[in-house]
Amino acid sequence: MNKSHDASSGIDDALIAEATAQLNQEIKVLDTWLAELAQASTSDDESMAAYQSYMDMRASRCEMLSSLLNQTKSTGENSE
């Protein structure tokens, strides 16, 4: 490998690590919000809409994280 490929790989690794950490943090925040809404004594339309929105956002983050991890695995296998 040449130096530019090594540097590019290092940047990619750093971006992947940062993206993974960011997605995990966002999922934790959404889990907290969902738990708070689930424990709230009100279940008006606005609360229900917020709950559904947060569930959708969480599912999206989980899909992105899964795709990122799958891409990382396949990239790692190809570089060996």
C-alpha positions as CSV (number, residue, x, y, z in Angstrom):
1,M,0.0,0.0,0.0
2,N,1.1,3.5,-0.5
3,K,1.1,6.4,2.0
4,S,-1.9,8.1,0.5
5,H,-4.0,4.9,0.8
6,D,-2.9,4.4,4.4
7,A,-3.8,8.0,5.2
8,S,-7.2,7.7,3.5
9,S,-7.8,4.4,5.4
10,G,-7.0,6.2,8.7
11,I,-9.4,9.0,7.9
12,D,-12.1,6.5,7.0
13,D,-11.5,4.6,10.2
14,A,-11.7,7.8,12.2
15,L,-14.9,8.9,10.4
16,I,-16.5,5.4,10.9
17,A,-15.6,5.5,14.6
18,E,-17.0,9.0,15.0
19,A,-20.2,8.1,13.1
20,T,-20.7,4.9,15.2
21,A,-20.3,6.9,18.4
22,Q,-22.7,9.6,17.2
23,L,-25.3,7.1,16.2
24,N,-25.0,5.2,19.5
25,Q,-25.3,8.4,21.4
26,E,-28.4,9.5,19.4
27,I,-30.0,6.1,20.1
28,K,-29.4,6.5,23.8
29,V,-31.0,9.9,23.8
30,L,-34.0,8.6,21.9
31,D,-34.3,5.7,24.3
32,T,-34.4,8.2,27.2
33,W,-37.1,10.3,25.5
34,L,-39.2,7.3,24.7
35,A,-39.0,6.1,28.3
36,E,-40.0,9.5,29.5
37,L,-43.0,9.6,27.2
38,A,-44.0,6.0,28.1
39,Q,-44.0,7.0,31.8
40,A,-45.9,10.2,31.3
41,S,-49.4,10.2,32.7
42,T,-50.7,12.0,29.6
43,S,-51.4,10.2,26.3
44,D,-52.8,13.0,24.2
45,D,-52.4,13.1,20.4
46,E,-49.3,15.3,20.7
47,S,-47.6,12.9,23.0
48,M,-48.6,9.9,20.8
49,A,-47.3,11.7,17.7
50,A,-44.0,12.5,19.5
51,Y,-43.6,8.9,20.6
52,Q,-44.2,7.6,17.1
53,S,-41.8,10.1,15.7
54,Y,-39.1,9.2,18.2
55,M,-39.6,5.5,17.4
56,D,-39.2,6.2,13.7
57,M,-36.1,8.2,14.4
58,R,-34.7,5.4,16.6
59,A,-35.4,2.8,13.9
60,S,-33.6,5.0,11.3
61,R,-30.6,5.4,13.5
62,C,-30.4,1.6,14.2
63,E,-30.6,0.9,10.4
64,M,-27.8,3.4,9.7
65,L,-25.7,1.9,12.5
66,S,-26.3,-1.6,11.2
67,S,-25.4,-0.6,7.6
68,L,-22.3,1.2,8.8
69,L,-21.2,-1.9,10.8
70,N,-21.9,-4.2,7.8
71,Q,-20.0,-1.9,5.5
72,T,-17.1,-1.8,7.9
73,K,-17.0,-5.6,8.1
74,S,-17.1,-6.0,4.3
75,T,-14.4,-3.4,3.8
76,G,-12.2,-5.1,6.4
77,E,-12.6,-8.5,4.7
78,N,-11.8,-7.0,1.3
79,S,-8.6,-5.3,2.6
80,E,-7.1,-8.6,3.9
